[in-house]
Amino acid sequence: MIDNKLVIAVDFDGTIVEESYPEIGKMRKGAAEYIRRLVNEGHIIIINTCRSDSHSMNAKIWCMRNHVVYHYFNENHPDIIEQYNSDSRKISADIYIDDKNLVKLPNWKKKYKLIQKHYQRILKEVEPTPADYLAAEIEVEYEELGLHCEMCACEMNREDYDYCDVCGDCMEGAGGSNIDILI
């Protein structure tokens, strides 16, 4: 954290936009809105992407044109660089949001709520328990929603989840989101 605010690394392809590399896919439902909320709350957003050179520039221009706000693009916050006296290739963040994570999570609205919950827990300096770790939290989320199968979003609440690994188009028109978060 920097000045009591989270540093959040957000992937571009497959996370902010649908996967379409080297082209830029359609924006994921809620991406710009919830990223903007996080910025307005004072959190630091770093776009963390494998894009480079002209592909990176295209993504920056796309973000500007589509009102996706961020502080840094593929670079660490200066305070982190100063703290470690080095600028690592790996982006240093409190939270990583990326479609390539190990577990699947819900859409941007639900992710935003998870980030807020995590942030409040940090501010209260509550000692984490095993139940606070993401894997356990996801299981609780599934149980609370009465889900029968983690592999098929068809049985998930369509308001919170908009992507299905099994039937694919059952959430058609919902914007699709296979975005993950590590906390």
Secondary structure by P-SEA (a helix, b strand, c coil): ccccccbbbbbccccccccccccccccccaaaaaaaaaaaabbbbbbcccccaaaaaaaaaaaaaacccccccccccaaaaaaaccccccccccbbbbcccccccccaaaaaaaaaaaaaaaaacccccccccaaaaaaaaaaaacccccccccccccccccccccccccccccccccccccc
